């Protein structure tokens, strides 16, 4: 499962976290999160897994939603 950059930003903002706070929770740099959110760096499988685990996101639900909305 790979999250989209838009979904990464949505998760961060929905949890009311700055890029720095979000990055700290995931163990990555805030500049990396900024690059992901702007589409310069891809969302990796590893980052997707970290986000899903840290924010208790149901991977199957995200996948089903992406298929439903054509993402």
C-alpha positions in Angstrom: 0.0 0.0 0.0 1.3 3.4 -1.0 -0.3 6.5 0.3 -0.6 9.5 -2.0 1.2 12.7 -1.1 -2.2 14.4 -0.6 -3.2 11.7 1.9 0.0 12.1 3.8 -0.7 15.9 4.1 -4.3 15.2 5.1 -3.2 12.8 7.8 -0.7 15.3 9.1 -3.1 18.2 9.1 -6.0 16.2 10.5 -3.8 15.4 13.5 -2.9 19.1 13.8 0.8 18.4 13.4 3.5 20.6 11.9 5.8 18.9 9.4 8.4 18.8 12.1 6.1 17.2 14.6 4.9 14.7 12.0 8.4 13.9 10.9 9.6 13.3 14.5 6.8 10.9 15.2 7.8 8.9 12.0 11.6 9.1 12.6 12.3 11.1 9.4 13.4 14.6 8.7 10.9 17.4 8.3 12.5 18.4 5.0 11.8 14.9 3.8 8.1 15.3 4.7 8.0 18.7 2.9 9.5 17.1 -0.2 7.0 14.2 -0.1 4.0 16.6 0.4 5.1 18.7 -2.6 5.6 15.7 -4.8 9.4 16.0 -5.2 10.0 12.8 -3.3 7.8 9.8 -3.7 5.8 8.3 -0.9 7.7 5.0 -0.2 6.3 1.8 1.0 8.3 2.2 4.2 6.9 5.7 4.9 3.4 4.4 4.2 3.8 1.6 6.7 5.2 3.9 9.3 2.3 6.3 8.9 -0.3 3.5 9.0 1.2 2.1 12.2 1.8 5.4 14.0 -1.7 6.8 13.2 -3.6 3.5 13.4 -4.7 3.6 9.8 -6.5 0.5 8.3 -4.5 -0.3 5.2 -7.4 -2.4 3.7 -9.8 0.5 4.1 -7.4 3.0 2.4 -6.9 0.6 -0.5 -10.7 0.0 -0.9 -11.3 3.8 -0.7 -8.7 4.4 -3.4 -10.3 1.9 -5.7 -13.7 3.4 -5.1 -12.7 7.0 -5.8 -10.4 6.0 -8.6 -7.2 6.9 -6.8 
